[in-house]
Amino acid sequence: MTTVLPHGAAVGQAPTRRPRRWKRLLRDNSVKGWIFMVPLILVNVVVILIPGISAVYYSLTDWSGIGDATFIGFANYVEMFSNEAFANALWHNIIWTIFFLIVPMTMGLFGAYALSRLRRFALFFRVAFFIPYIIATVVIASIWRVLLSPDVGLGKILGINFLGESEWALGAVAFINNWAWWGFLVVVFLASMQGINPSLYEAASLDGASPARQFISITLPAIRPTFMFLGLMTIIWSFLSFDYVYILTQGGPAGSTEVLSTLLYREAFTNLNAGYASAIGVIMAAITGVVVAAYLWIRKTRDWEI
């Protein structure tokens, strides 16, 4: 007769050692996931959460960026919504967003569709369209500043100071930014289109569908997740745009290219009005949050699998 010990080993056999608790936890996939997430969460707390909470606090003060801050309630917000410069910058951001939702998105969509139909030189055009996106912003801005120059460039030929006249400046900056941006959209849209089943196009051709009908009935529905995502990111990026505006015009001439980010920068680092700049930053974050919330609501109500 064999005597069995409480831990499961028989008499004369080595006892079976149960794995320690921390080893069992490490084998749990959910615990492994949290372990990998901890560094990212810590970085986001330090880089996003703490500065975000600080910005909300300083937006309620008259802080200059140096020294102590005095609590003044919502005075910065009251001043901001009655300030013509803020309304002007917000309007420019809205124009900028509409432009980038229409022009580069349309160019990227049709550029990708055209490339998907090419059998030769497709890789060449794909690389050519994408190159401006990987060039440093300051380099592209400097090149276009010379090309549009009223002294030696296109501006001299047409008699227009594209970056120096109020009626042309915002459009010129948006055009330059679009030139560097739309190639990225082409590559992303093209990658999405290449996942469409070719048999759908073959069946549509046999039914006599024109290329335009195939694009509307097959291509657009198939790439809807990519289209919606890029539309969302375009809105967010448009409200955060800074680099091209600041490098080319710094918000001028006469505030004709001023956007919220350049106004925030000028208030914080030129006018030393960090409390007011923090209020602008809070409003920018709120606008972005509303856009993302609207996108999530639409996705949920339409039951989109995006």
DRENFIDO-897907 format. One record per residue (C-alpha): x, y, z; residue number from 1. Coordinates in steps of 0.02 Angstrom, whole numbers, plus 32768, in hexadecimal, padded with zeros to 4 digits. Each point is the difference from the previous one (the first is absolute). Layout:
residues N
<site x="X" y="Y" z="Z" seq="NUM"/>
...
This chain:
residues 306
<site x="8000" y="8000" z="8000" seq="1"/>
<site x="8040" y="80AA" z="7FCE" seq="2"/>
<site x="7FF0" y="8092" z="8078" seq="3"/>
<site x="7FDB" y="80A6" z="7FAA" seq="4"/>
<site x="803D" y="809E" z="8052" seq="5"/>
<site x="7F93" y="809F" z="8006" seq="6"/>
<site x="8064" y="8057" z="7F75" seq="7"/>
<site x="7FDE" y="7F6F" z="7F87" seq="8"/>
<site x="80A5" y="7F9F" z="800B" seq="9"/>
<site x="8003" y="7F4C" z="8037" seq="10"/>
<site x="8070" y="7FC1" z="808C" seq="11"/>
<site x="80AD" y="7FE3" z="7FBB" seq="12"/>
<site x="7FEA" y="807D" z="7F71" seq="13"/>
<site x="8044" y="80B2" z="7FF8" seq="14"/>
<site x="7F76" y="807C" z="802C" seq="15"/>
<site x="7FB6" y="8063" z="7F6D" seq="16"/>
<site x="8029" y="80B7" z="8017" seq="17"/>
<site x="7F74" y="8078" z="7FD5" seq="18"/>
<site x="8036" y="8098" z="7F96" seq="19"/>
<site x="8010" y="809D" z="8063" seq="20"/>
<site x="7F77" y="8082" z="7FF8" seq="21"/>
<site x="8065" y="8080" z="7F9C" seq="22"/>
<site x="802C" y="7F7A" z="7F7F" seq="23"/>
<site x="7F48" y="7FD6" z="7FEC" seq="24"/>
<site x="7FDA" y="80B9" z="7FE8" seq="25"/>
<site x="8085" y="800F" z="7F7A" seq="26"/>
<site x="7FAD" y="7F74" z="7FA0" seq="27"/>
<site x="7F5D" y="8062" z="7FFB" seq="28"/>
<site x="7FF4" y="8059" z="7F57" seq="29"/>
<site x="7F9E" y="8092" z="804A" seq="30"/>
<site x="8089" y="801D" z="8080" seq="31"/>
<site x="8083" y="7FF9" z="7F76" seq="32"/>
<site x="7F9F" y="8083" z="7FA1" seq="33"/>
<site x="7FFC" y="8077" z="8095" seq="34"/>
<site x="80BA" y="7FE8" z="801B" seq="35"/>
<site x="8022" y="803B" z="7F4E" seq="36"/>
<site x="7F84" y="8090" z="8014" seq="37"/>
<site x="804B" y="8046" z="80A1" seq="38"/>
<site x="8092" y="805E" z="7FAC" seq="39"/>
<site x="7F8A" y="804D" z="7F80" seq="40"/>
<site x="7F85" y="8034" z="8088" seq="41"/>
<site x="808C" y="804F" z="8067" seq="42"/>
<site x="8040" y="8061" z="7F69" seq="43"/>
<site x="7F51" y="803E" z="7FD6" seq="44"/>
<site x="7FE3" y="8034" z="80B4" seq="45"/>
<site x="80A3" y="8065" z="8001" seq="46"/>
<site x="7FF2" y="8048" z="7F4F" seq="47"/>
<site x="7F43" y="8015" z="7FEB" seq="48"/>
<site x="7F9A" y="7FF0" z="809F" seq="49"/>
<site x="8068" y="806C" z="8076" seq="50"/>
<site x="8021" y="808C" z="7F80" seq="51"/>
<site x="7F47" y="7FF8" z="7FCF" seq="52"/>
<site x="7FC4" y="8017" z="80B2" seq="53"/>
<site x="8082" y="808A" z="8017" seq="54"/>
<site x="7FC1" y="8059" z="7F64" seq="55"/>
<site x="7F4D" y="7FFE" z="8042" seq="56"/>
<site x="803D" y="8049" z="80A4" seq="57"/>
<site x="806E" y="8087" z="7FB2" seq="58"/>
<site x="7F73" y="8030" z="7F8A" seq="59"/>
<site x="7FA6" y="803F" z="809C" seq="60"/>
<site x="8093" y="806C" z="8034" seq="61"/>
<site x="8060" y="8098" z="7FC2" seq="62"/>
<site x="80A4" y="7F9F" z="7FF8" seq="63"/>
<site x="8085" y="804F" z="7F94" seq="64"/>
<site x="8066" y="7F62" z="7FF0" seq="65"/>
<site x="807A" y="8039" z="8087" seq="66"/>
<site x="7FE3" y="800A" z="80BA" seq="67"/>
<site x="7F5E" y="7FE8" z="805F" seq="68"/>
<site x="7F51" y="7FFA" z="7FB6" seq="69"/>
<site x="7F67" y="805C" z="8043" seq="70"/>
<site x="7F55" y="7FAF" z="7FF0" seq="71"/>
<site x="7F8B" y="806D" z="7F97" seq="72"/>
<site x="7F72" y="7F86" z="7FDA" seq="73"/>
<site x="7FBD" y="7FFE" z="7F4E" seq="74"/>
<site x="8043" y="80AC" z="7FD3" seq="75"/>
<site x="8074" y="7FB7" z="7F7A" seq="76"/>
<site x="7F6E" y="7FA7" z="7FAC" seq="77"/>
<site x="7F93" y="809C" z="8007" seq="78"/>
<site x="808C" y="8065" z="7FB1" seq="79"/>
<site x="8022" y="7F79" z="7F7F" seq="80"/>
<site x="7F4E" y="7FF4" z="7FBF" seq="81"/>
<site x="7FF5" y="80BD" z="7FF2" seq="82"/>
<site x="80AA" y="800F" z="7FAC" seq="83"/>
<site x="8000" y="801F" z="7F45" seq="84"/>
<site x="80AA" y="7FAD" z="7FEB" seq="85"/>
<site x="7FBF" y="7F5D" z="8047" seq="86"/>
<site x="7F63" y="8004" z="7F93" seq="87"/>
<site x="806E" y="8025" z="7F69" seq="88"/>
<site x="8076" y="7F6E" z="8027" seq="89"/>
<site x="7F6E" y="7F8A" z="801F" seq="90"/>
<site x="7FB2" y="8031" z="7F59" seq="91"/>
<site x="80A4" y="7FDF" z="7FA7" seq="92"/>
<site x="8008" y="7F54" z="8051" seq="93"/>
<site x="7F51" y="7FDA" z="7FC1" seq="94"/>
<site x="802F" y="8037" z="7F4F" seq="95"/>
<site x="80A0" y="7F9A" z="800D" seq="96"/>
<site x="7F9E" y="7F65" z="8037" seq="97"/>
<site x="7F80" y="800F" z="7F73" seq="98"/>
<site x="808C" y="8016" z="7F81" seq="99"/>
<site x="805D" y="7F66" z="803B" seq="100"/>
<site x="7F62" y="7F97" z="800B" seq="101"/>
<site x="7FD8" y="8027" z="7F4A" seq="102"/>
<site x="809D" y="8021" z="7F9A" seq="103"/>
<site x="8085" y="7F85" z="803D" seq="104"/>
<site x="7F80" y="7F79" z="802A" seq="105"/>
<site x="7FB9" y="800B" z="7F4F" seq="106"/>
<site x="80AD" y="8005" z="7FB1" seq="107"/>
<site x="803A" y="7F6D" z="8069" seq="108"/>
<site x="7F66" y="7F9A" z="7FD9" seq="109"/>
<site x="8005" y="8017" z="7F44" seq="110"/>
<site x="80BE" y="7FF6" z="7FFC" seq="111"/>
<site x="7FF9" y="7F57" z="8056" seq="112"/>
<site x="7F75" y="7FC3" z="7F8E" seq="113"/>
<site x="8065" y="8033" z="7F66" seq="114"/>
<site x="809B" y="7FA9" z="8044" seq="115"/>
<site x="7F9D" y="7F62" z="8024" seq="116"/>
<site x="7FD6" y="7FF8" z="7F47" seq="117"/>
<site x="80B3" y="8013" z="7FC5" seq="118"/>
<site x="805F" y="7F66" z="7FC9" seq="119"/>
<site x="80A7" y="8057" z="7FE1" seq="120"/>
<site x="8060" y="8086" z="8062" seq="121"/>
<site x="7F86" y="7FF2" z="8093" seq="122"/>
<site x="8090" y="7FF0" z="807C" seq="123"/>
<site x="8058" y="8097" z="7FB4" seq="124"/>
<site x="7F67" y="8071" z="8013" seq="125"/>
<site x="7FDE" y="7FBC" z="80AF" seq="126"/>
<site x="80B0" y="802F" z="8038" seq="127"/>
<site x="7FF7" y="80A8" z="7FA5" seq="128"/>
<site x="7F5E" y="802F" z="8057" seq="129"/>
<site x="8041" y="7FC9" z="80AB" seq="130"/>
<site x="80AA" y="8056" z="7FFD" seq="131"/>
<site x="7FC0" y="80AF" z="8031" seq="132"/>
<site x="7FB2" y="7FB5" z="809C" seq="133"/>
<site x="80A9" y="7FC3" z="8043" seq="134"/>
<site x="805E" y="80A1" z="7FDD" seq="135"/>
<site x="8019" y="8073" z="8096" seq="136"/>
<site x="7F7C" y="8087" z="800F" seq="137"/>
<site x="807F" y="808C" z="8008" seq="138"/>
<site x="8050" y="7FC4" z="7F5D" seq="139"/>
<site x="7F5B" y="7FFC" z="7FA3" seq="140"/>
<site x="7FCF" y="80A9" z="8046" seq="141"/>
<site x="80A6" y="804C" z="7FCB" seq="142"/>
<site x="7FF2" y="7FB9" z="7F4F" seq="143"/>
<site x="7F4F" y="8042" z="7FE8" seq="144"/>
<site x="802F" y="80A8" z="804A" seq="145"/>
<site x="807E" y="8013" z="7F73" seq="146"/>
<site x="7F89" y="7FBC" z="7F7B" seq="147"/>
<site x="7F77" y="807B" z="8033" seq="148"/>
<site x="8076" y="808F" z="8021" seq="149"/>
<site x="7FC7" y="80AA" z="7FBE" seq="150"/>
<site x="80B6" y="8026" z="7FD5" seq="151"/>
<site x="803D" y="7F65" z="7FA3" seq="152"/>
<site x="7F72" y="7F81" z="7FF9" seq="153"/>
<site x="7F4F" y="7FEA" z="7FC1" seq="154"/>
<site x="7FC9" y="8099" z="8061" seq="155"/>
<site x="8070" y="806F" z="7F94" seq="156"/>
<site x="7FB5" y="7FB9" z="7F60" seq="157"/>
<site x="7F4B" y="8014" z="803A" seq="158"/>
<site x="801D" y="809D" z="8063" seq="159"/>
<site x="7FBC" y="7FB1" z="80A0" seq="160"/>
<site x="8051" y="7FF7" z="80AB" seq="161"/>
<site x="7FB3" y="7F5A" z="8031" seq="162"/>
<site x="8042" y="7FFC" z="80B3" seq="163"/>
<site x="8000" y="80BB" z="801C" seq="164"/>
<site x="7F4F" y="8032" z="7FCE" seq="165"/>
<site x="7F6D" y="7FDD" z="8074" seq="166"/>
<site x="7F8B" y="7FC0" z="7F79" seq="167"/>
<site x="807E" y="7F7F" z="7FC0" seq="168"/>
<site x="8064" y="7FCA" z="8099" seq="169"/>
<site x="7F8D" y="7F7F" z="8050" seq="170"/>
<site x="7FDB" y="7FAB" z="7F5A" seq="171"/>
<site x="80BA" y="7FFD" z="7FD4" seq="172"/>
<site x="8030" y="7FAF" z="80A5" seq="173"/>
<site x="7F73" y="7F80" z="7FF0" seq="174"/>
<site x="8038" y="7FD9" z="7F4D" seq="175"/>
<site x="80B4" y="7FE0" z="8039" seq="176"/>
<site x="7FC8" y="7F92" z="8091" seq="177"/>
<site x="7F8C" y="7FA0" z="7F8C" seq="178"/>
<site x="808D" y="7FE2" z="7F84" seq="179"/>
<site x="8060" y="7FA4" z="808A" seq="180"/>
<site x="7F68" y="7FA9" z="8048" seq="181"/>
<site x="7F96" y="7FB6" z="7F75" seq="182"/>
<site x="8083" y="7F7E" z="7FCC" seq="183"/>
<site x="7FEE" y="7FAF" z="80AB" seq="184"/>
<site x="7F45" y="7FF0" z="7FE3" seq="185"/>
<site x="8020" y="7FB1" z="7F56" seq="186"/>
<site x="806D" y="7F79" z="804C" seq="187"/>
<site x="7F84" y="7FD9" z="808C" seq="188"/>
<site x="7F69" y="7FFD" z="7F8D" seq="189"/>
<site x="805E" y="7F95" z="7F82" seq="190"/>
<site x="802F" y="7F81" z="8086" seq="191"/>
<site x="7F48" y="7FF5" z="8031" seq="192"/>
<site x="7FC7" y="7FED" z="7F4A" seq="193"/>
<site x="807A" y="7F73" z="7FE2" seq="194"/>
<site x="7FA0" y="7F99" z="8080" seq="195"/>
<site x="7F61" y="8002" z="7F96" seq="196"/>
<site x="7FD5" y="7F5C" z="7FAC" seq="197"/>
<site x="8026" y="8013" z="7F43" seq="198"/>
<site x="7F70" y="7F8C" z="7FD6" seq="199"/>
<site x="7F88" y="808B" z="8034" seq="200"/>
<site x="8043" y="8071" z="7F77" seq="201"/>
<site x="7FFD" y="7F71" z="7F81" seq="202"/>
<site x="7F4A" y="7FDA" z="8029" seq="203"/>
<site x="7FD5" y="80B8" z="7FF4" seq="204"/>
<site x="8056" y="800E" z="7F56" seq="205"/>
<site x="7F9F" y="7F6A" z="7FBF" seq="206"/>
<site x="7F5F" y="8058" z="8038" seq="207"/>
<site x="8034" y="8099" z="7F9C" seq="208"/>
<site x="802B" y="8072" z="8094" seq="209"/>
<site x="806C" y="8094" z="7FD0" seq="210"/>
<site x="80A2" y="8028" z="8060" seq="211"/>
<site x="7FA4" y="808F" z="8057" seq="212"/>
<site x="7F74" y="7F8C" z="8037" seq="213"/>
<site x="8080" y="7F7F" z="803C" seq="214"/>
<site x="8058" y="8088" z="8064" seq="215"/>
<site x="7F5E" y="8038" z="8053" seq="216"/>
<site x="7FB1" y="7F55" z="801D" seq="217"/>
<site x="8099" y="7F95" z="8027" seq="218"/>
<site x="8098" y="8067" z="802C" seq="219"/>
<site x="7FB4" y="8082" z="8074" seq="220"/>
<site x="7F9B" y="7F85" z="806C" seq="221"/>
<site x="8096" y="7F8B" z="800C" seq="222"/>
<site x="8078" y="8086" z="8040" seq="223"/>
<site x="7F82" y="8057" z="8071" seq="224"/>
<site x="8061" y="7FD5" z="80A1" seq="225"/>
<site x="809F" y="804F" z="7FBA" seq="226"/>
<site x="7F9F" y="8094" z="7FBB" seq="227"/>
<site x="7FAA" y="8024" z="80A5" seq="228"/>
<site x="80A0" y="7FED" z="8064" seq="229"/>
<site x="8062" y="8077" z="7F90" seq="230"/>
<site x="7F6F" y="807B" z="8005" seq="231"/>
<site x="8002" y="7FFE" z="80BD" seq="232"/>
<site x="80BD" y="8015" z="8008" seq="233"/>
<site x="7FF9" y="808C" z="7F7F" seq="234"/>
<site x="7F88" y="8062" z="806F" seq="235"/>
<site x="806E" y="7FE6" z="8099" seq="236"/>
<site x="80A1" y="802A" z="7FA6" seq="237"/>
<site x="7FB2" y="809A" z="7FB0" seq="238"/>
<site x="7FD5" y="8049" z="80AA" seq="239"/>
<site x="80B1" y="7FDB" z="803C" seq="240"/>
<site x="805A" y="8043" z="7F66" seq="241"/>
<site x="8094" y="806E" z="802D" seq="242"/>
<site x="80A2" y="7FDD" z="7FA4" seq="243"/>
<site x="7FDE" y="803F" z="7F4F" seq="244"/>
<site x="7FA1" y="8099" z="803D" seq="245"/>
<site x="8087" y="8031" z="807C" seq="246"/>
<site x="8093" y="7FE2" z="7F8A" seq="247"/>
<site x="7FB4" y="8058" z="7F6A" seq="248"/>
<site x="7FA0" y="8093" z="8049" seq="249"/>
<site x="7FFF" y="7FF4" z="80BF" seq="250"/>
<site x="7F47" y="8027" z="7FF9" seq="251"/>
<site x="8014" y="809C" z="7F93" seq="252"/>
<site x="7FEB" y="806C" z="7FA2" seq="253"/>
<site x="7F88" y="805D" z="8075" seq="254"/>
<site x="7FC2" y="7F5D" z="804C" seq="255"/>
<site x="7FC0" y="7FBF" z="7F58" seq="256"/>
<site x="804E" y="7F53" z="801D" seq="257"/>
<site x="7FEF" y="7FFC" z="80BD" seq="258"/>
<site x="7FBE" y="7F59" z="8041" seq="259"/>
<site x="7FE0" y="7FCA" z="80B2" seq="260"/>
<site x="80A8" y="7FAB" z="8018" seq="261"/>
<site x="8065" y="8097" z="7FC5" seq="262"/>
<site x="7F93" y="8074" z="8069" seq="263"/>
<site x="801F" y="7F8F" z="8098" seq="264"/>
<site x="80BC" y="8001" z="7FDF" seq="265"/>
<site x="8006" y="80BE" z="7FEE" seq="266"/>
<site x="7F9C" y="801D" z="809F" seq="267"/>
<site x="8069" y="7F85" z="8065" seq="268"/>
<site x="80B1" y="8028" z="7FC6" seq="269"/>
<site x="7FF8" y="80AF" z="7FB5" seq="270"/>
<site x="7F7E" y="8058" z="806C" seq="271"/>
<site x="8028" y="7F97" z="809B" seq="272"/>
<site x="7F47" y="7FE3" z="801B" seq="273"/>
<site x="8009" y="7F46" z="802A" seq="274"/>
<site x="7F59" y="7FFC" z="805B" seq="275"/>
<site x="7FA4" y="8042" z="7F68" seq="276"/>
<site x="8062" y="7F8A" z="7F8F" seq="277"/>
<site x="7FCE" y="7F6F" z="8070" seq="278"/>
<site x="7F49" y="8030" z="7FE8" seq="279"/>
<site x="8019" y="7FFA" z="7F43" seq="280"/>
<site x="8050" y="7F54" z="8012" seq="281"/>
<site x="7F6D" y="7FC1" z="8068" seq="282"/>
<site x="7F86" y="803A" z="7F7B" seq="283"/>
<site x="8067" y="7FAA" z="7F78" seq="284"/>
<site x="7FFD" y="7F5E" z="8064" seq="285"/>
<site x="7F44" y="8012" z="801B" seq="286"/>
<site x="7FE2" y="8016" z="7F45" seq="287"/>
<site x="8066" y="7F65" z="7FDB" seq="288"/>
<site x="7FA2" y="7F9F" z="8086" seq="289"/>
<site x="7F58" y="8033" z="7FB5" seq="290"/>
<site x="8039" y="7FC7" z="7F54" seq="291"/>
<site x="803A" y="7F57" z="8040" seq="292"/>
<site x="7F60" y="7FE9" z="8066" seq="293"/>
<site x="7F95" y="802A" z="7F67" seq="294"/>
<site x="8063" y="7F83" z="7F99" seq="295"/>
<site x="7FE8" y="7F77" z="8083" seq="296"/>
<site x="7F46" y="8028" z="800D" seq="297"/>
<site x="7FE7" y="7FF6" z="7F44" seq="298"/>
<site x="8061" y="7F5E" z="7FF8" seq="299"/>
<site x="7F95" y="7FB5" z="8089" seq="300"/>
<site x="7F58" y="803A" z="7FBB" seq="301"/>
<site x="802C" y="7FC7" z="7F4F" seq="302"/>
<site x="804B" y="7F5E" z="8042" seq="303"/>
<site x="809F" y="801A" z="7F9C" seq="304"/>
<site x="8088" y="7F7F" z="801B" seq="305"/>
<site x="808E" y="807D" z="8004" seq="306"/>
